[in-house]
Amino acid sequence: MGKDLVTDEITVIMPAYNAERLLPATLDSILLQTYKNWHLIVVNDGSTDKTADILDEYSSKYKNIEYITIKNTGSARIPRLKAASLSNSEWICNIDSDDIIESTYLEKLVIQAKKTNSDIVSPTMHYTTFEGEVFNQVPDKGFDFNQVLTGKDAAFLTFKQGSGSMIACNGMLCRKELYDELLKDVTSSSYVYQDEVDFFFILLRANRVAFSDAKYTYFKNDNSVTHTPRVKTYDKLLTEIKYNQLIKREYTDNSIIRLGNARFLQTLFARRIKYLKEKHQFNKTQQEEINQMFRMAFHHIDLNARYPLMKKIMFSFGFQFFKLSVGIIHGIKR
């Protein structure tokens, strides 16, 4: 890099749980960065595989890599925020322990941040199989990378429906001060999907959000907690309650609120179908725990919002009727 380019320190934060399969490749991709002023903080979330051994090896060899181990929390959120709380840098970049970044990644992000005077720079995420097949890209190829949005407009893109409309929150570069509110209670209980709400919250607090073609490779792991039948995957319902409440608090545009309501209802129906497919894998105690989450989500539905008639009928006669009608539809579609 030339002397005229920025040299601000970036703290890369990384939660890690049983990450031995791809962790070395992830760490190597960070070590290969053309931008040299970075510091990596890894929080090992009580891993039971060789994750700690790998981190021992790398942290002893490279002075800009450090890690701590905490008791397993079952969520990437707490270790991610713990890592952020240990940062002394102006900039934070969040990277998962099973993903890879291109060698010019940090350089592209920080230069774009300075060029556009932005608080956040969102990268380009390539969703990839372990065989190397890219099956999705966010933003899509037609996206205008020269645009700079307000935080609220960028946050809107995280839940707007449509191809290429989402912001790539994994790997985004942002000012540490945007984490301040979240860092007030790092050890609070977390849902599996609560980081989606955190990133939405962070975007809302940014004045300017820019974009970059910096390549972030996200590997789809079918064995991850979000793809494996577990009770915790159903706390997506509780996360969506928080998400929907945040939308209604931050936006006054009725069209945006309607989109938020539609997203919430779609999640409720989709999770119910998922549950009907997996129900036999849970014992009675687990089934009741999951159903309690459905009840909480169901009672959060905005009954005055506009919905398709069929769906409105399905939830207008109470929770039991909702469960029965979804079950009937699921049975017919099978």
URFENBEL-V949928 format. One record per helix or strand. SS is the DSSP state (H for helix, E for strand). FROM is the first residue (numbers start at 1). LEN is the number of residues. If there is no record, write none. Layout:
ss:SS from:FROM len:LEN
ss:SS from:FROM len:LEN
This chain:
ss:E from:10 len:7
ss:H from:23 len:9
ss:E from:38 len:8
ss:H from:51 len:11
ss:E from:65 len:6
ss:H from:76 len:10
ss:E from:91 len:4
ss:E from:100 len:2
ss:H from:105 len:12
ss:E from:120 len:9
ss:E from:134 len:5
ss:E from:149 len:1
ss:H from:151 len:7
ss:E from:173 len:3
ss:H from:176 len:4
ss:H from:182 len:4
ss:H from:194 len:11
ss:E from:209 len:11
ss:H from:231 len:20
ss:H from:254 len:28
ss:H from:284 len:15
ss:H from:309 len:8
ss:H from:319 len:15
